[in-house]
Each structure stands twice: as structure tokens, then as C-alpha cells.
Amino acid sequence: MATFRSVSVTRSYEQVVEQLLSRIRAGDFLPGSRLPTERELGELFGVSRGVIREAIKVLITLGAVESRQGSGT
């Protein structure tokens, strides 16, 4: 019988997290600098603001970004 490969399903926000982490690690976003707004990121990635919000939550949990009320991420 043929063997199967495991199936990997990635959600939109996971792809956003991967790309943003990659850019942060590459030094495109320096410590203390701001990420683009949710709206701008949504347009750049071609996803809804809800997807961006979910990605930001993951990045906060990972300690990669901080969110400051009124100041952005």
C-alpha cells in the first residue's frame, strides 16, 4: 500500500505571522519602530483586518511585538 504524506493546513494569519517574523528578524522593523496599521497590513497581505488582528495576537504572545494603546504595535 502507498504511504501518505501528512497534510499541513495553514491559516491566513499563520502565513502573516511567518512573513512578519521573517521581516522582524531581518531587521526591517527595528526595536521601537512601529508596524504599519492594521488597515495597511491588510491591504499589503490581501487579507481582512481580522486576520491581521489574529496575527498580531500571536506575535504579542511570542514576544516579537508590543501593542500600546493609542500608539500602535
CHARMM internal coordinates of N, CA and C (Angstrom, degrees):
IC EDIT
DIST 1 N 1 CA 1.4456
DIST 1 CA 1 C 1.5353
ANGL 1 N 1 CA 1 C 109.28
DIST 1 C 2 N 1.3164
ANGL 1 CA 1 C 2 N 116.53
DIHE 1 N 1 CA 1 C 2 N 142.42
DIST 2 N 2 CA 1.4631
ANGL 1 C 2 N 2 CA 122.06
DIHE 1 CA 1 C 2 N 2 CA -179.48
DIST 2 CA 2 C 1.5193
ANGL 2 N 2 CA 2 C 110.43
DIHE 1 C 2 N 2 CA 2 C -69.14
DIST 2 C 3 N 1.3235
ANGL 2 CA 2 C 3 N 115.40
DIHE 2 N 2 CA 2 C 3 N 147.76
DIST 3 N 3 CA 1.4624
ANGL 2 C 3 N 3 CA 119.65
DIHE 2 CA 2 C 3 N 3 CA 176.76
DIST 3 CA 3 C 1.5194
ANGL 3 N 3 CA 3 C 109.25
DIHE 2 C 3 N 3 CA 3 C -89.90
DIST 3 C 4 N 1.2929
ANGL 3 CA 3 C 4 N 114.24
DIHE 3 N 3 CA 3 C 4 N 153.35
DIST 4 N 4 CA 1.4618
ANGL 3 C 4 N 4 CA 120.79
DIHE 3 CA 3 C 4 N 4 CA -179.82
DIST 4 CA 4 C 1.5155
ANGL 4 N 4 CA 4 C 110.06
DIHE 3 C 4 N 4 CA 4 C -107.85
DIST 4 C 5 N 1.3146
ANGL 4 CA 4 C 5 N 114.71
DIHE 4 N 4 CA 4 C 5 N 151.18
DIST 5 N 5 CA 1.4609
ANGL 4 C 5 N 5 CA 120.53
DIHE 4 CA 4 C 5 N 5 CA 172.46
DIST 5 CA 5 C 1.5129
ANGL 5 N 5 CA 5 C 107.88
DIHE 4 C 5 N 5 CA 5 C -92.29
DIST 5 C 6 N 1.3176
ANGL 5 CA 5 C 6 N 116.16
DIHE 5 N 5 CA 5 C 6 N 148.51
DIST 6 N 6 CA 1.4589
ANGL 5 C 6 N 6 CA 118.44
DIHE 5 CA 5 C 6 N 6 CA 177.37
DIST 6 CA 6 C 1.5266
ANGL 6 N 6 CA 6 C 109.24
DIHE 5 C 6 N 6 CA 6 C -68.12
DIST 6 C 7 N 1.2836
ANGL 6 CA 6 C 7 N 114.79
DIHE 6 N 6 CA 6 C 7 N 146.84
DIST 7 N 7 CA 1.4572
ANGL 6 C 7 N 7 CA 121.48
DIHE 6 CA 6 C 7 N 7 CA -177.63
DIST 7 CA 7 C 1.5224
ANGL 7 N 7 CA 7 C 108.51
DIHE 6 C 7 N 7 CA 7 C -93.91
DIST 7 C 8 N 1.3111
ANGL 7 CA 7 C 8 N 115.93
DIHE 7 N 7 CA 7 C 8 N 129.82
DIST 8 N 8 CA 1.4595
ANGL 7 C 8 N 8 CA 118.67
DIHE 7 CA 7 C 8 N 8 CA 176.54
DIST 8 CA 8 C 1.5229
ANGL 8 N 8 CA 8 C 108.89
DIHE 7 C 8 N 8 CA 8 C -113.93
DIST 8 C 9 N 1.2895
ANGL 8 CA 8 C 9 N 114.17
DIHE 8 N 8 CA 8 C 9 N 124.68
DIST 9 N 9 CA 1.4555
ANGL 8 C 9 N 9 CA 120.51
DIHE 8 CA 8 C 9 N 9 CA 178.86
DIST 9 CA 9 C 1.5237
ANGL 9 N 9 CA 9 C 106.61
DIHE 8 C 9 N 9 CA 9 C -113.32
DIST 9 C 10 N 1.3108
ANGL 9 CA 9 C 10 N 116.15
DIHE 9 N 9 CA 9 C 10 N 122.76
DIST 10 N 10 CA 1.4621
ANGL 9 C 10 N 10 CA 118.31
DIHE 9 CA 9 C 10 N 10 CA 176.79
DIST 10 CA 10 C 1.5150
ANGL 10 N 10 CA 10 C 108.44
DIHE 9 C 10 N 10 CA 10 C -112.87
DIST 10 C 11 N 1.2724
ANGL 10 CA 10 C 11 N 114.38
DIHE 10 N 10 CA 10 C 11 N 139.42
DIST 11 N 11 CA 1.4534
ANGL 10 C 11 N 11 CA 120.36
DIHE 10 CA 10 C 11 N 11 CA 177.34
DIST 11 CA 11 C 1.5306
ANGL 11 N 11 CA 11 C 108.29
DIHE 10 C 11 N 11 CA 11 C -89.30
DIST 11 C 12 N 1.3081
ANGL 11 CA 11 C 12 N 115.29
DIHE 11 N 11 CA 11 C 12 N 159.60
DIST 12 N 12 CA 1.4684
ANGL 11 C 12 N 12 CA 120.51
DIHE 11 CA 11 C 12 N 12 CA -176.98
DIST 12 CA 12 C 1.5225
ANGL 12 N 12 CA 12 C 111.72
DIHE 11 C 12 N 12 CA 12 C -54.07
DIST 12 C 13 N 1.3375
ANGL 12 CA 12 C 13 N 116.62
DIHE 12 N 12 CA 12 C 13 N -45.34
DIST 13 N 13 CA 1.4599
ANGL 12 C 13 N 13 CA 118.89
DIHE 12 CA 12 C 13 N 13 CA -175.99
DIST 13 CA 13 C 1.5298
ANGL 13 N 13 CA 13 C 111.39
DIHE 12 C 13 N 13 CA 13 C -63.84
DIST 13 C 14 N 1.3461
ANGL 13 CA 13 C 14 N 117.39
DIHE 13 N 13 CA 13 C 14 N -31.03
DIST 14 N 14 CA 1.4643
ANGL 13 C 14 N 14 CA 119.95
DIHE 13 CA 13 C 14 N 14 CA 178.95
DIST 14 CA 14 C 1.5259
ANGL 14 N 14 CA 14 C 110.81
DIHE 13 C 14 N 14 CA 14 C -65.38
DIST 14 C 15 N 1.3093
ANGL 14 CA 14 C 15 N 116.56
DIHE 14 N 14 CA 14 C 15 N -37.35
DIST 15 N 15 CA 1.4640
ANGL 14 C 15 N 15 CA 120.11
DIHE 14 CA 14 C 15 N 15 CA 178.31
DIST 15 CA 15 C 1.5278
ANGL 15 N 15 CA 15 C 110.54
DIHE 14 C 15 N 15 CA 15 C -68.70
DIST 15 C 16 N 1.3290
ANGL 15 CA 15 C 16 N 116.70
DIHE 15 N 15 CA 15 C 16 N -37.13
DIST 16 N 16 CA 1.4662
ANGL 15 C 16 N 16 CA 120.74
DIHE 15 CA 15 C 16 N 16 CA 177.20
DIST 16 CA 16 C 1.5227
ANGL 16 N 16 CA 16 C 109.17
DIHE 15 C 16 N 16 CA 16 C -64.55
DIST 16 C 17 N 1.3330
ANGL 16 CA 16 C 17 N 117.33
DIHE 16 N 16 CA 16 C 17 N -44.96
DIST 17 N 17 CA 1.4693
ANGL 16 C 17 N 17 CA 121.69
DIHE 16 CA 16 C 17 N 17 CA 178.89
DIST 17 CA 17 C 1.5227
ANGL 17 N 17 CA 17 C 109.98
DIHE 16 C 17 N 17 CA 17 C -57.96
DIST 17 C 18 N 1.3303
ANGL 17 CA 17 C 18 N 117.13
DIHE 17 N 17 CA 17 C 18 N -48.36
DIST 18 N 18 CA 1.4639
ANGL 17 C 18 N 18 CA 120.74
DIHE 17 CA 17 C 18 N 18 CA -178.85
DIST 18 CA 18 C 1.5215
ANGL 18 N 18 CA 18 C 111.48
DIHE 17 C 18 N 18 CA 18 C -57.99
DIST 18 C 19 N 1.3366
ANGL 18 CA 18 C 19 N 116.22
DIHE 18 N 18 CA 18 C 19 N -45.28
DIST 19 N 19 CA 1.4663
ANGL 18 C 19 N 19 CA 119.47
DIHE 18 CA 18 C 19 N 19 CA -177.58
DIST 19 CA 19 C 1.5253
ANGL 19 N 19 CA 19 C 111.80
DIHE 18 C 19 N 19 CA 19 C -68.50
DIST 19 C 20 N 1.3384
ANGL 19 CA 19 C 20 N 116.52
DIHE 19 N 19 CA 19 C 20 N -41.75
DIST 20 N 20 CA 1.4606
ANGL 19 C 20 N 20 CA 118.85
DIHE 19 CA 19 C 20 N 20 CA 179.64
DIST 20 CA 20 C 1.5302
ANGL 20 N 20 CA 20 C 111.09
DIHE 19 C 20 N 20 CA 20 C -67.28
DIST 20 C 21 N 1.3354
ANGL 20 CA 20 C 21 N 117.85
DIHE 20 N 20 CA 20 C 21 N -41.98
DIST 21 N 21 CA 1.4640
ANGL 20 C 21 N 21 CA 120.22
DIHE 20 CA 20 C 21 N 21 CA 176.71
DIST 21 CA 21 C 1.5195
ANGL 21 N 21 CA 21 C 111.11
DIHE 20 C 21 N 21 CA 21 C -59.51
DIST 21 C 22 N 1.3018
ANGL 21 CA 21 C 22 N 116.50
DIHE 21 N 21 CA 21 C 22 N -41.33
DIST 22 N 22 CA 1.4581
ANGL 21 C 22 N 22 CA 120.99
DIHE 21 CA 21 C 22 N 22 CA 178.85
DIST 22 CA 22 C 1.5216
ANGL 22 N 22 CA 22 C 110.89
DIHE 21 C 22 N 22 CA 22 C -60.79
DIST 22 C 23 N 1.3279
ANGL 22 CA 22 C 23 N 116.10
DIHE 22 N 22 CA 22 C 23 N -44.19
DIST 23 N 23 CA 1.4769
ANGL 22 C 23 N 23 CA 120.51
DIHE 22 CA 22 C 23 N 23 CA -179.89
DIST 23 CA 23 C 1.5342
ANGL 23 N 23 CA 23 C 111.37
DIHE 22 C 23 N 23 CA 23 C -68.26
DIST 23 C 24 N 1.3410
ANGL 23 CA 23 C 24 N 116.72
DIHE 23 N 23 CA 23 C 24 N -36.80
DIST 24 N 24 CA 1.4664
ANGL 23 C 24 N 24 CA 120.62
DIHE 23 CA 23 C 24 N 24 CA 178.03
DIST 24 CA 24 C 1.5343
ANGL 24 N 24 CA 24 C 109.18
DIHE 23 C 24 N 24 CA 24 C -64.94
DIST 24 C 25 N 1.3226
ANGL 24 CA 24 C 25 N 116.11
DIHE 24 N 24 CA 24 C 25 N -46.85
DIST 25 N 25 CA 1.4740
ANGL 24 C 25 N 25 CA 120.63
DIHE 24 CA 24 C 25 N 25 CA -179.76
DIST 25 CA 25 C 1.5226
ANGL 25 N 25 CA 25 C 111.85
DIHE 24 C 25 N 25 CA 25 C -64.00
DIST 25 C 26 N 1.3235
ANGL 25 CA 25 C 26 N 116.66
DIHE 25 N 25 CA 25 C 26 N -31.57
DIST 26 N 26 CA 1.4672
ANGL 25 C 26 N 26 CA 121.00
DIHE 25 CA 25 C 26 N 26 CA -180.00
DIST 26 CA 26 C 1.5298
ANGL 26 N 26 CA 26 C 112.05
DIHE 25 C 26 N 26 CA 26 C -76.61
DIST 26 C 27 N 1.3331
ANGL 26 CA 26 C 27 N 116.35
DIHE 26 N 26 CA 26 C 27 N -7.32
DIST 27 N 27 CA 1.4598
ANGL 26 C 27 N 27 CA 119.74
DIHE 26 CA 26 C 27 N 27 CA 178.93
DIST 27 CA 27 C 1.5160
ANGL 27 N 27 CA 27 C 114.11
DIHE 26 C 27 N 27 CA 27 C 88.62
DIST 27 C 28 N 1.3365
ANGL 27 CA 27 C 28 N 117.20
DIHE 27 N 27 CA 27 C 28 N 11.36
DIST 28 N 28 CA 1.4613
ANGL 27 C 28 N 28 CA 119.80
DIHE 27 CA 27 C 28 N 28 CA 178.38
DIST 28 CA 28 C 1.5231
ANGL 28 N 28 CA 28 C 111.63
DIHE 27 C 28 N 28 CA 28 C -70.04
DIST 28 C 29 N 1.3240
ANGL 28 CA 28 C 29 N 116.33
DIHE 28 N 28 CA 28 C 29 N -25.84
DIST 29 N 29 CA 1.4679
ANGL 28 C 29 N 29 CA 121.84
DIHE 28 CA 28 C 29 N 29 CA 175.73
DIST 29 CA 29 C 1.5187
ANGL 29 N 29 CA 29 C 106.66
DIHE 28 C 29 N 29 CA 29 C -122.50
DIST 29 C 30 N 1.3053
ANGL 29 CA 29 C 30 N 116.50
DIHE 29 N 29 CA 29 C 30 N 108.46
DIST 30 N 30 CA 1.4557
ANGL 29 C 30 N 30 CA 121.42
DIHE 29 CA 29 C 30 N 30 CA -177.94
DIST 30 CA 30 C 1.5233
ANGL 30 N 30 CA 30 C 110.37
DIHE 29 C 30 N 30 CA 30 C -80.13
DIST 30 C 31 N 1.3351
ANGL 30 CA 30 C 31 N 116.96
DIHE 30 N 30 CA 30 C 31 N 155.26
DIST 31 N 31 CA 1.4701
ANGL 30 C 31 N 31 CA 119.39
DIHE 30 CA 30 C 31 N 31 CA 177.40
DIST 31 CA 31 C 1.5292
ANGL 31 N 31 CA 31 C 110.64
DIHE 30 C 31 N 31 CA 31 C -54.13
DIST 31 C 32 N 1.3111
ANGL 31 CA 31 C 32 N 115.42
DIHE 31 N 31 CA 31 C 32 N 132.49
DIST 32 N 32 CA 1.4630
ANGL 31 C 32 N 32 CA 120.80
DIHE 31 CA 31 C 32 N 32 CA -179.94
DIST 32 CA 32 C 1.5184
ANGL 32 N 32 CA 32 C 114.11
DIHE 31 C 32 N 32 CA 32 C 91.60
DIST 32 C 33 N 1.3394
ANGL 32 CA 32 C 33 N 117.28
DIHE 32 N 32 CA 32 C 33 N -14.98
DIST 33 N 33 CA 1.4637
ANGL 32 C 33 N 33 CA 119.05
DIHE 32 CA 32 C 33 N 33 CA 178.15
DIST 33 CA 33 C 1.5202
ANGL 33 N 33 CA 33 C 109.55
DIHE 32 C 33 N 33 CA 33 C -81.45
DIST 33 C 34 N 1.3075
ANGL 33 CA 33 C 34 N 116.01
DIHE 33 N 33 CA 33 C 34 N 163.17
DIST 34 N 34 CA 1.4626
ANGL 33 C 34 N 34 CA 121.23
DIHE 33 CA 33 C 34 N 34 CA -178.43
DIST 34 CA 34 C 1.5093
ANGL 34 N 34 CA 34 C 111.67
DIHE 33 C 34 N 34 CA 34 C -99.90
DIST 34 C 35 N 1.3294
ANGL 34 CA 34 C 35 N 113.92
DIHE 34 N 34 CA 34 C 35 N 145.42
DIST 35 N 35 CA 1.4584
ANGL 34 C 35 N 35 CA 119.48
DIHE 34 CA 34 C 35 N 35 CA 169.88
DIST 35 CA 35 C 1.5236
ANGL 35 N 35 CA 35 C 108.00
DIHE 34 C 35 N 35 CA 35 C -77.15
DIST 35 C 36 N 1.3111
ANGL 35 CA 35 C 36 N 117.94
DIHE 35 N 35 CA 35 C 36 N 159.09
DIST 36 N 36 CA 1.4704
ANGL 35 C 36 N 36 CA 119.26
DIHE 35 CA 35 C 36 N 36 CA 172.09
DIST 36 CA 36 C 1.5315
ANGL 36 N 36 CA 36 C 109.79
DIHE 35 C 36 N 36 CA 36 C -59.27
DIST 36 C 37 N 1.3161
ANGL 36 CA 36 C 37 N 117.02
DIHE 36 N 36 CA 36 C 37 N 162.19
DIST 37 N 37 CA 1.4605
ANGL 36 C 37 N 37 CA 121.41
DIHE 36 CA 36 C 37 N 37 CA 179.79
DIST 37 CA 37 C 1.5216
ANGL 37 N 37 CA 37 C 110.90
DIHE 36 C 37 N 37 CA 37 C -64.92
DIST 37 C 38 N 1.3329
ANGL 37 CA 37 C 38 N 115.80
DIHE 37 N 37 CA 37 C 38 N 163.70
DIST 38 N 38 CA 1.4712
ANGL 37 C 38 N 38 CA 120.27
DIHE 37 CA 37 C 38 N 38 CA 176.62
DIST 38 CA 38 C 1.5211
ANGL 38 N 38 CA 38 C 110.92
DIHE 37 C 38 N 38 CA 38 C -54.49
DIST 38 C 39 N 1.3142
ANGL 38 CA 38 C 39 N 115.80
DIHE 38 N 38 CA 38 C 39 N -43.96
DIST 39 N 39 CA 1.4668
ANGL 38 C 39 N 39 CA 119.91
DIHE 38 CA 38 C 39 N 39 CA -179.30
DIST 39 CA 39 C 1.5197
ANGL 39 N 39 CA 39 C 110.90
DIHE 38 C 39 N 39 CA 39 C -61.64
DIST 39 C 40 N 1.3375
ANGL 39 CA 39 C 40 N 116.64
DIHE 39 N 39 CA 39 C 40 N -46.38
DIST 40 N 40 CA 1.4626
ANGL 39 C 40 N 40 CA 120.36
DIHE 39 CA 39 C 40 N 40 CA -179.60
DIST 40 CA 40 C 1.5225
ANGL 40 N 40 CA 40 C 111.46
DIHE 39 C 40 N 40 CA 40 C -63.64
DIST 40 C 41 N 1.3357
ANGL 40 CA 40 C 41 N 116.55
DIHE 40 N 40 CA 40 C 41 N -43.80
DIST 41 N 41 CA 1.4655
ANGL 40 C 41 N 41 CA 119.58
DIHE 40 CA 40 C 41 N 41 CA 178.63
DIST 41 CA 41 C 1.5220
ANGL 41 N 41 CA 41 C 111.16
DIHE 40 C 41 N 41 CA 41 C -62.96
DIST 41 C 42 N 1.3320
ANGL 41 CA 41 C 42 N 116.29
DIHE 41 N 41 CA 41 C 42 N -40.73
DIST 42 N 42 CA 1.4594
ANGL 41 C 42 N 42 CA 120.36
DIHE 41 CA 41 C 42 N 42 CA 178.01
DIST 42 CA 42 C 1.5165
ANGL 42 N 42 CA 42 C 111.72
DIHE 41 C 42 N 42 CA 42 C -58.82
DIST 42 C 43 N 1.3233
ANGL 42 CA 42 C 43 N 115.55
DIHE 42 N 42 CA 42 C 43 N -42.57
DIST 43 N 43 CA 1.4652
ANGL 42 C 43 N 43 CA 119.82
DIHE 42 CA 42 C 43 N 43 CA 178.69
DIST 43 CA 43 C 1.5291
ANGL 43 N 43 CA 43 C 111.07
DIHE 42 C 43 N 43 CA 43 C -67.79
DIST 43 C 44 N 1.3377
ANGL 43 CA 43 C 44 N 116.76
DIHE 43 N 43 CA 43 C 44 N -41.26
DIST 44 N 44 CA 1.4654
ANGL 43 C 44 N 44 CA 120.72
DIHE 43 CA 43 C 44 N 44 CA -179.26
DIST 44 CA 44 C 1.5324
ANGL 44 N 44 CA 44 C 111.84
DIHE 43 C 44 N 44 CA 44 C -63.88
DIST 44 C 45 N 1.3411
ANGL 44 CA 44 C 45 N 116.00
DIHE 44 N 44 CA 44 C 45 N -40.35
DIST 45 N 45 CA 1.4621
ANGL 44 C 45 N 45 CA 120.48
DIHE 44 CA 44 C 45 N 45 CA -177.91
DIST 45 CA 45 C 1.5272
ANGL 45 N 45 CA 45 C 112.84
DIHE 44 C 45 N 45 CA 45 C -90.27
DIST 45 C 46 N 1.3159
ANGL 45 CA 45 C 46 N 117.25
DIHE 45 N 45 CA 45 C 46 N -12.89
DIST 46 N 46 CA 1.4558
ANGL 45 C 46 N 46 CA 120.51
DIHE 45 CA 45 C 46 N 46 CA -178.32
DIST 46 CA 46 C 1.5181
ANGL 46 N 46 CA 46 C 112.94
DIHE 45 C 46 N 46 CA 46 C 71.91
DIST 46 C 47 N 1.3439
ANGL 46 CA 46 C 47 N 115.96
DIHE 46 N 46 CA 46 C 47 N 34.59
DIST 47 N 47 CA 1.4674
ANGL 46 C 47 N 47 CA 121.52
DIHE 46 CA 46 C 47 N 47 CA -179.89
DIST 47 CA 47 C 1.5268
ANGL 47 N 47 CA 47 C 109.28
DIHE 46 C 47 N 47 CA 47 C -130.09
DIST 47 C 48 N 1.3276
ANGL 47 CA 47 C 48 N 115.67
DIHE 47 N 47 CA 47 C 48 N 170.73
DIST 48 N 48 CA 1.4624
ANGL 47 C 48 N 48 CA 120.73
DIHE 47 CA 47 C 48 N 48 CA -179.83
DIST 48 CA 48 C 1.5336
ANGL 48 N 48 CA 48 C 111.12
DIHE 47 C 48 N 48 CA 48 C -76.19
DIST 48 C 49 N 1.3230
ANGL 48 CA 48 C 49 N 115.11
DIHE 48 N 48 CA 48 C 49 N 164.03
DIST 49 N 49 CA 1.4634
ANGL 48 C 49 N 49 CA 119.54
DIHE 48 CA 48 C 49 N 49 CA 177.12
DIST 49 CA 49 C 1.5232
ANGL 49 N 49 CA 49 C 110.65
DIHE 48 C 49 N 49 CA 49 C -64.61
DIST 49 C 50 N 1.3319
ANGL 49 CA 49 C 50 N 117.85
DIHE 49 N 49 CA 49 C 50 N -29.15
DIST 50 N 50 CA 1.4630
ANGL 49 C 50 N 50 CA 121.07
DIHE 49 CA 49 C 50 N 50 CA 177.27
DIST 50 CA 50 C 1.5220
ANGL 50 N 50 CA 50 C 111.65
DIHE 49 C 50 N 50 CA 50 C -61.77
DIST 50 C 51 N 1.3181
ANGL 50 CA 50 C 51 N 116.38
DIHE 50 N 50 CA 50 C 51 N -40.32
DIST 51 N 51 CA 1.4677
ANGL 50 C 51 N 51 CA 121.17
DIHE 50 CA 50 C 51 N 51 CA 176.89
DIST 51 CA 51 C 1.5228
ANGL 51 N 51 CA 51 C 109.28
DIHE 50 C 51 N 51 CA 51 C -63.60
DIST 51 C 52 N 1.3145
ANGL 51 CA 51 C 52 N 116.89
DIHE 51 N 51 CA 51 C 52 N -42.77
DIST 52 N 52 CA 1.4697
ANGL 51 C 52 N 52 CA 121.36
DIHE 51 CA 51 C 52 N 52 CA 179.50
DIST 52 CA 52 C 1.5222
ANGL 52 N 52 CA 52 C 109.93
DIHE 51 C 52 N 52 CA 52 C -63.81
DIST 52 C 53 N 1.3304
ANGL 52 CA 52 C 53 N 117.23
DIHE 52 N 52 CA 52 C 53 N -43.76
DIST 53 N 53 CA 1.4720
ANGL 52 C 53 N 53 CA 120.80
DIHE 52 CA 52 C 53 N 53 CA 178.78
DIST 53 CA 53 C 1.5313
ANGL 53 N 53 CA 53 C 110.92
DIHE 52 C 53 N 53 CA 53 C -58.55
DIST 53 C 54 N 1.3176
ANGL 53 CA 53 C 54 N 116.60
DIHE 53 N 53 CA 53 C 54 N -43.59
DIST 54 N 54 CA 1.4662
ANGL 53 C 54 N 54 CA 120.70
DIHE 53 CA 53 C 54 N 54 CA 179.27
DIST 54 CA 54 C 1.5250
ANGL 54 N 54 CA 54 C 110.35
DIHE 53 C 54 N 54 CA 54 C -63.38
DIST 54 C 55 N 1.3177
ANGL 54 CA 54 C 55 N 117.30
DIHE 54 N 54 CA 54 C 55 N -42.08
DIST 55 N 55 CA 1.4666
ANGL 54 C 55 N 55 CA 121.06
DIHE 54 CA 54 C 55 N 55 CA 178.66
DIST 55 CA 55 C 1.5290
ANGL 55 N 55 CA 55 C 110.73
DIHE 54 C 55 N 55 CA 55 C -63.39
DIST 55 C 56 N 1.3248
ANGL 55 CA 55 C 56 N 116.87
DIHE 55 N 55 CA 55 C 56 N -41.91
DIST 56 N 56 CA 1.4661
ANGL 55 C 56 N 56 CA 121.03
DIHE 55 CA 55 C 56 N 56 CA 179.43
DIST 56 CA 56 C 1.5250
ANGL 56 N 56 CA 56 C 110.20
DIHE 55 C 56 N 56 CA 56 C -62.99
DIST 56 C 57 N 1.3396
ANGL 56 CA 56 C 57 N 117.32
DIHE 56 N 56 CA 56 C 57 N -40.54
DIST 57 N 57 CA 1.4733
ANGL 56 C 57 N 57 CA 120.41
DIHE 56 CA 56 C 57 N 57 CA 177.27
DIST 57 CA 57 C 1.5192
ANGL 57 N 57 CA 57 C 110.91
DIHE 56 C 57 N 57 CA 57 C -58.08
DIST 57 C 58 N 1.3234
ANGL 57 CA 57 C 58 N 116.34
DIHE 57 N 57 CA 57 C 58 N -42.89
DIST 58 N 58 CA 1.4700
ANGL 57 C 58 N 58 CA 120.46
DIHE 57 CA 57 C 58 N 58 CA 179.07
DIST 58 CA 58 C 1.5210
ANGL 58 N 58 CA 58 C 109.96
DIHE 57 C 58 N 58 CA 58 C -64.53
DIST 58 C 59 N 1.3286
ANGL 58 CA 58 C 59 N 117.23
DIHE 58 N 58 CA 58 C 59 N -44.72
DIST 59 N 59 CA 1.4655
ANGL 58 C 59 N 59 CA 120.84
DIHE 58 CA 58 C 59 N 59 CA -179.54
DIST 59 CA 59 C 1.5282
ANGL 59 N 59 CA 59 C 111.37
DIHE 58 C 59 N 59 CA 59 C -62.83
DIST 59 C 60 N 1.3198
ANGL 59 CA 59 C 60 N 117.31
DIHE 59 N 59 CA 59 C 60 N -36.31
DIST 60 N 60 CA 1.4656
ANGL 59 C 60 N 60 CA 121.30
DIHE 59 CA 59 C 60 N 60 CA 176.40
DIST 60 CA 60 C 1.5201
ANGL 60 N 60 CA 60 C 109.70
DIHE 59 C 60 N 60 CA 60 C -65.79
DIST 60 C 61 N 1.3305
ANGL 60 CA 60 C 61 N 116.62
DIHE 60 N 60 CA 60 C 61 N -45.31
DIST 61 N 61 CA 1.4641
ANGL 60 C 61 N 61 CA 121.44
DIHE 60 CA 60 C 61 N 61 CA 179.29
DIST 61 CA 61 C 1.5268
ANGL 61 N 61 CA 61 C 111.12
DIHE 60 C 61 N 61 CA 61 C -60.38
DIST 61 C 62 N 1.3228
ANGL 61 CA 61 C 62 N 116.83
DIHE 61 N 61 CA 61 C 62 N -37.76
DIST 62 N 62 CA 1.4648
ANGL 61 C 62 N 62 CA 121.63
DIHE 61 CA 61 C 62 N 62 CA 178.73
DIST 62 CA 62 C 1.5321
ANGL 62 N 62 CA 62 C 112.25
DIHE 61 C 62 N 62 CA 62 C -75.02
DIST 62 C 63 N 1.3316
ANGL 62 CA 62 C 63 N 117.08
DIHE 62 N 62 CA 62 C 63 N -11.48
DIST 63 N 63 CA 1.4567
ANGL 62 C 63 N 63 CA 120.81
DIHE 62 CA 62 C 63 N 63 CA -178.21
DIST 63 CA 63 C 1.5168
ANGL 63 N 63 CA 63 C 113.50
DIHE 62 C 63 N 63 CA 63 C 80.63
DIST 63 C 64 N 1.3182
ANGL 63 CA 63 C 64 N 116.77
DIHE 63 N 63 CA 63 C 64 N 13.81
DIST 64 N 64 CA 1.4683
ANGL 63 C 64 N 64 CA 120.61
DIHE 63 CA 63 C 64 N 64 CA -177.54
DIST 64 CA 64 C 1.5219
ANGL 64 N 64 CA 64 C 111.74
DIHE 63 C 64 N 64 CA 64 C -80.41
DIST 64 C 65 N 1.3392
ANGL 64 CA 64 C 65 N 116.87
DIHE 64 N 64 CA 64 C 65 N -28.56
DIST 65 N 65 CA 1.4694
ANGL 64 C 65 N 65 CA 121.25
DIHE 64 CA 64 C 65 N 65 CA 179.59
DIST 65 CA 65 C 1.5273
ANGL 65 N 65 CA 65 C 109.27
DIHE 64 C 65 N 65 CA 65 C -139.14
DIST 65 C 66 N 1.3169
ANGL 65 CA 65 C 66 N 115.05
DIHE 65 N 65 CA 65 C 66 N 162.68
DIST 66 N 66 CA 1.4582
ANGL 65 C 66 N 66 CA 122.76
DIHE 65 CA 65 C 66 N 66 CA 173.23
DIST 66 CA 66 C 1.5064
ANGL 66 N 66 CA 66 C 107.99
DIHE 65 C 66 N 66 CA 66 C -120.96
DIST 66 C 67 N 1.3079
ANGL 66 CA 66 C 67 N 115.97
DIHE 66 N 66 CA 66 C 67 N 144.99
DIST 67 N 67 CA 1.4566
ANGL 66 C 67 N 67 CA 120.35
DIHE 66 CA 66 C 67 N 67 CA 175.44
DIST 67 CA 67 C 1.5148
ANGL 67 N 67 CA 67 C 107.91
DIHE 66 C 67 N 67 CA 67 C -111.16
DIST 67 C 68 N 1.3121
ANGL 67 CA 67 C 68 N 115.41
DIHE 67 N 67 CA 67 C 68 N 129.01
DIST 68 N 68 CA 1.4607
ANGL 67 C 68 N 68 CA 120.32
DIHE 67 CA 67 C 68 N 68 CA 179.40
DIST 68 CA 68 C 1.5086
ANGL 68 N 68 CA 68 C 109.19
DIHE 67 C 68 N 68 CA 68 C -120.42
DIST 68 C 69 N 1.3204
ANGL 68 CA 68 C 69 N 115.77
DIHE 68 N 68 CA 68 C 69 N 124.72
DIST 69 N 69 CA 1.4520
ANGL 68 C 69 N 69 CA 121.66
DIHE 68 CA 68 C 69 N 69 CA -178.80
DIST 69 CA 69 C 1.5311
ANGL 69 N 69 CA 69 C 110.30
DIHE 68 C 69 N 69 CA 69 C -53.66
DIST 69 C 70 N 1.3062
ANGL 69 CA 69 C 70 N 116.14
DIHE 69 N 69 CA 69 C 70 N 121.40
DIST 70 N 70 CA 1.4515
ANGL 69 C 70 N 70 CA 121.12
DIHE 69 CA 69 C 70 N 70 CA 177.09
DIST 70 CA 70 C 1.5188
ANGL 70 N 70 CA 70 C 114.74
DIHE 69 C 70 N 70 CA 70 C 83.32
DIST 70 C 71 N 1.3276
ANGL 70 CA 70 C 71 N 117.55
DIHE 70 N 70 CA 70 C 71 N -11.27
DIST 71 N 71 CA 1.4617
ANGL 70 C 71 N 71 CA 120.73
DIHE 70 CA 70 C 71 N 71 CA -177.83
DIST 71 CA 71 C 1.5196
ANGL 71 N 71 CA 71 C 113.63
DIHE 70 C 71 N 71 CA 71 C -110.69
DIST 71 C 72 N 1.3245
ANGL 71 CA 71 C 72 N 116.85
DIHE 71 N 71 CA 71 C 72 N -15.97
DIST 72 N 72 CA 1.4574
ANGL 71 C 72 N 72 CA 119.68
DIHE 71 CA 71 C 72 N 72 CA -179.94
DIST 72 CA 72 C 1.5077
ANGL 72 N 72 CA 72 C 112.14
DIHE 71 C 72 N 72 CA 72 C 101.26
DIST 72 C 73 N 1.3152
ANGL 72 CA 72 C 73 N 114.09
DIHE 72 N 72 CA 72 C 73 N -164.91
DIST 73 N 73 CA 1.4725
ANGL 72 C 73 N 73 CA 120.25
DIHE 72 CA 72 C 73 N 73 CA -176.94
DIST 73 CA 73 C 1.5104
ANGL 73 N 73 CA 73 C 110.32
DIHE 72 C 73 N 73 CA 73 C -114.85
END
COOR INIT
IC SEED 1 N 1 CA 1 C
IC BUILD
